[in-house]
């Protein structure tokens, strides 16, 4: 079980993941692809609007950033939302067991996830891994949480954005 809690509540996180997973063809529904589409959507949303979509804490894993709470949810055999399985094509595929409740997602959340989906949906495992191994992932160090300042550095946040985020308690994390 994760020691982290999603910043905006688990319902937002789960429904963001469901939103992305439902868009993927069944043969492409891998945890890795869902995680990377959400990572890039979170970065873009943070840069444009001063907050992430998922509110999850990302961990710098071997194949790129992994949302901690979502990863634990998908690994949980009793999850009412996802079922993880392996097949002859590889590991980490997921079945989606619930519908997306879009009431938990803002219009800008969906817009950024759609852009991220369209940009990264056709990339394979290796391409997504390489693309996500940028400055925030490197600065965190393997198996450590990626801190907000590292993410802000990666997206090129200026002082005005950093100050905005620091002043908004609902956005700030203590890790």
Secondary structure, 3 states (H helix, E strand, C coil): CCCCCCCCCHHHHHHHHHHHHHHCCHHHCEHHHHHHHHHHHHHHHHHHHCCCCCCCCEEEECCEEEEHHHHHHHHCCCCCCEEEEEECCEEEEEEECCCCCHHHCCHHHHHHHHHHHHHHCCCCHHHHHHHHCCHHHHHHCCCCECCHHHHHHHCCCCHHHHHHHHHCCCCCCCC
